[in-house]
């Protein structure tokens, strides 16, 4: 099944190499066990970031601090958005590194077709990054550290929150319609939350497919290096 590829990838390592080595209870007895232990850890890190990104809809929707914390919902949403963008960057870097490391480790397997495997791995890296481009248009194709997350709705939301809370002092003599400020704040906040919840939900659907796509292909290449076959591994995921 399509949604079993990442679980199948982890199962492959646990089934084909000593369990005590894979769970850090014993030292590897040879180079292949050492590499299997290493790549199970690296693959688990990749899958962990996939899973975290997939959950961001819940972060934007539910992970809001209580009023007594002094942190406004607008500030909390900005925090989640910054973390969200950073996690996309982290995921792409971890995928790039796991592929590059395996390319460098190909000579340890003593195979005849090293260039073919290297070509397959580079193709995998190229394809996964093309998939990222399709689902991260909101990043505007900029490096994460170059993109400002101080979007107008966030700025407006935080500004209005600071007025309502009294954090921003209002000069004497200035009369504010507090009900209007509160109404506008609620309107901006609702729109902002809905935008990021919807965006993360749509991204999550694509990320789930990408997670299984990558898991199947990376594990197929790794298992081939070890002369293993995996029942149920699917290359049909798009």
Secondary structure, 3 states (H helix, E strand, C coil): CHHHHHHHHHHHHHHHCCHHHHCCCCCCCCHHHHHHHHHHHHHHHHHHHHHHHHCHHHHHHHCCCCHHHCCCHHHHHHHHHHHHHHHHHHHHHHHHHHHHHHHHHHHHHCCCCHHHHHHHHHHHHHHHHHHHHHHCHHHCCCCHHHCCCCCHHHHHHHHHHHHHHCCCCCCCCCCCCHHHHHHHHHHHHHHHHHHHHHHHHHHHHHHHHHHHHHHHHHHHHHHHHCCCCCCCCCCCCC
